[in-house]
Amino acid sequence: MIDTQIDYLTQEALRTSGVYGKRDQVIIRGKGAYLWDDRGRRYIDLTAGIGVANLGHAHPRLVAAITQQASTLITCPELFYNDRRAELLGSLAGVLPEGLERVFLCNSGTEAVEAALKFARLSTGRTDVVAAMRGFHGRTFGALSATHKNAYREPFLPLVPGFTHVPFNNFERLAAALTQNTAAVILEVVQGEGGVRPGSREYFQAVRQICEQRNILLILDEVQTGFGRTGRWFAFEHMGIVPDILALGKGIAGGVPMGATVLGPRVRELPVGVHGSTFGGNPLAAAAAIASIEIYKSERLVEQAAEQGAWFLDRLSRIESPHIREVRGLGLMVGVELRSRVFPVVEALTELGVLALIAGPTVLRLLPPLVIDRSDLAAAADLLEQALTVLDGEENTDG
Ligand SMILES: Cc1ncc(COP(=O)(O)O)c(C=O)c1O
């Protein structure tokens, strides 16, 4: 078995693009909140494919829907109408607030953001965008221009002009950055990659209000926070606001690639031919998304995320470790900020059978499938306590 693993690793390492820093596990199978590697080792999955597998892995109803659709019709561009696509648009409307109805379907989060930015320009006739420091919106040129992290941006300069970054959750700084030429403000409700940082209700309400006063569109990027992750269908519900444009991805179709840009009434009608995607709205992904939305509802996964998330956050907050600076999050989107580098803890956790993510150099990011059992969350928390001891003797910084 070990030889097989080395073979996969070597083959992939030889021929991959090189842009990913990969861990050594060869993951070949999943079920619910568990993943298995090619040695037959089982892991509790707190990554969910980076916040994608909200329904867990290999959910039988999702598998059945995909299988059924694959044998019926996989592809059908938006040259034509399609039964599954029509049904999906209805399902989405059923879980979104009234008014958020027109949808551009695409294939990833970055494409959903890209479309949001283009539609904001078209609708307002202005060019500029205000985004947040520590914000992450994707890797294509428009989305990357909204993304803050210098390491992602710098190799690709010059980016799209007109983007300004202001401190997140600071209304005065955001208001001061708005100009006559601002088309949109783009924000995550809980910054994910930037360290699992929820914004406040007051902040989002003030931003909502000023965007209306100045005829600016508010784009919320809920690629990571959407579809139950934070204990509501969409994280903006915690804030008591509704965006003008909503970017969705990740959990929308249970793991089948899909993105969506949802437009509210303040966005003008879009001219035919102005944007498009060959794969966008394909019946296979649409069938997966319809089934996923049904599963979110019938298994009460949004409520589950709220309940399990509150329990998990409380459990993690009780860990007494000199290495933890703060535990924060919303629903099943949890960050554990450490006083030193997080990667040794991720490695120790992997050894102990738990897969976790990072968000910056010192934050452990935990995004379990929303179907995870309480007993697995409890086991993961116990193992995290154990893994943290790998830092004993490391110098803690308080910066
Ligand atoms: C908030 C947010 N926006 C956009 C993206 C980009 O999505 P994708 O990787 O599907 O292009 C991500 C991905 O992590 C994200 O977290």
The ligand as a Gaussian input file, in Angstrom:
#p B3LYP/6-31G(d) Opt

LIG

0 1
 C      -14.999000      34.622000       0.139000
 C      -14.469000      33.945000      -1.082000
 N      -14.687000      34.490000      -2.282000
 C      -14.236000      33.923000      -3.413000
 C      -13.533000      32.744000      -3.372000
 C      -13.040000      32.122000      -4.654000
 O      -13.734000      30.969000      -4.929000
 P      -13.133000      29.883000      -5.973000
 O      -11.921000      29.308000      -5.345000
 O      -14.262000      28.903000      -6.143000
 O      -12.842000      30.627000      -7.221000
 C      -13.297000      32.127000      -2.146000
 C      -12.507000      30.883000      -2.086000
 O      -11.972000      30.493000      -1.083000
 C      -13.765000      32.744000      -0.963000
 O      -13.553000      32.206000       0.234000

